[in-house]
Amino acid sequence: MKQRWIRLLIVVLVLSFFGSLPAVVIKERALKESDTVGFSIDARSAWKENASFLLKEAKERGVTYVGIPPNTLRLMKDTGEVEVTEAGGAFRITPTLPAEKDELDRIIRIRFGDQSREVGDSLEISVPWPEAKDEPLHYTDHQIEAFKQYNLPLMIRIHEAWPHEKEALEMLGEAKEKGLPVAFLSFDGDVPGVPSLVFLEKAGLPVSLREDMFGTDPQRGVKTYGLENPAMVTRAYHIANRILGKYWDSPDILAGRIALATSDRTLRLVTLEVPKNTTPTSEEYWGALTLFQEAVKKEGFEIGEPEPLRSSHSLWRSLSIGSAYVFALSILGIIGFFIRPVLSPVFLGAGALFLFMVHSTGWSLGEALFPLLFAVLIPVMVVHVVYERASRQHPFLLFLSVSLFTILSATVLYSMHSDMVYALYLKQFRGVLAMHAIPVLASFMYVAWRQREGLKTLTWASFKWYHGFLVLLVMTAGAYYLMRTGNNGFVLDIERDIRAYLEETLPARPRTKEFLIGHPLLILVLCFWRQSRLMKWLLPIAIIGQVSMVNTMTHFHTPYEISLLRSLLGLAFGVLLGIMAWVVVKGFLVLVRSKKEKDSKTCS
């Protein structure tokens, strides 16, 4: 009866996999069609002198956009457009060019109103300089004419200090009216009032969702807008001057990271700051820019204006979601049956009610919980299959079978998140820590339940000192396993070096916890399953490789072929290391056995 249920699950999995495959294929095709990556350089340091020459060089070097920062008094002071004289709680500004006084007066009064007044050839502002210097201003006519000389599409950066959307829209509208070729908007930080949905809709421009090489992307306002208008959002990779300085002597490493971001994380725009002393003849900077572009081209991209990501047809997404629902319910029903047959309809009914609530009411918590539930069920089911089949099936064949089960199941999970809001990282998988911890804990509970008769005979006298040592070792390893989980997890330097080496030498980096720990350990558990009861207790730890493969597929912003390749490479290296570990352990056991036999003959 149990074997019949497992065969039924395999049939459902195969049908669900093929039902979900069209959505995956269409998403992959859409990602490949978005095959251009734009490069933008920040014009902040180009204002002072030789701006037109600098940007002419940028255009010849294949730069797509020029990022212009918000105008501020500090920027105008740094570029020599005004002179500033502080006087107590106020300060005076004097334009370097007297002809600019009326224009300066106009933008100052827009921002500071009655707090400003005319004093001779200067303007006095009754606000302390430290508070006023970074307040955003409209652009002056002189600045706008300078921007036009760039002869490149512009990316206007909206500063988080803009107090009202009205002012930001007026600034943007004025820039357009005066002939600026505005092509993109970018936001500095998580802007408190800007951007809202109303502002972005009125602006009517594509928006960059900016993150840096540390993965920080706090721009919730842009994300909210992108959920309704994904075709108007482009993921951007920002390279600040401090990052350029860190990799100045090894730009090839930074180039590799930029290329990896475009291929693995669907980033289609790279924004670069310009060091202050850069000139048209600064070959170090321009050479680094060319190196970055060549690295991106090697990933199959062209340099140009980025193409928006197009969502797949809703029919195929609906089919993939339905396939995932059916498969998840099948796993629930089978788990309920194996615990106690009467629980099977209870589990099925509870799962069906949960899915109905999620699908019919748009329950946001349920939408986040279902992928987590699905991701947890897959490795738990693997533990059950191993427990049922390990004593009867060849260990390597069983390992490959459960790994294939994991990959196909995780593909079904990936397919139901094939919408471009996931590719753009506007939505993401929630509960990474839980999906790593719950399957291991649940598997320990399952093994304890299966070993309940043996546990009844345990006494304190049966525990040895090394049992406590093993428990402490497992707890320490488990703590590190959880600490290193996630984008910002703690990782040892040696593991970081291994990751960097694998990224540089392989088309996709296999995950270290799969091929170094999970897969080899699972192979050892299966190979020595019948020889030692300890293997049953190692099984919950050994499934971390399967958990990791599921987690790889929950990176919904990564192209499927990259995630699949990572898993396959992890399996290949894991099998090799598993065979080596099996040979070592087997040889050690043979030596121990032969020594015991020799000692027994000597004693006799």
Beta strands, then each sheet from edge to edge (+ up, - down):
strand 1: 36-42
strand 2: 65-68
strand 3: 82-87
strand 4: 90-95
strand 5: 116-119
strand 6: 122-125
strand 7: 154-158
strand 8: 182-187
strand 9: 207-212
strand 10: 233-239
strand 11: 269-272
strand 12: 302-303
sheet 1: 8+ 7+ 2+ 1+ 11+ 10+ 9+
sheet 2: 8+ 7+ 2+ 1+ 12+
sheet 3: 3+ 4- 6+ 5-
end
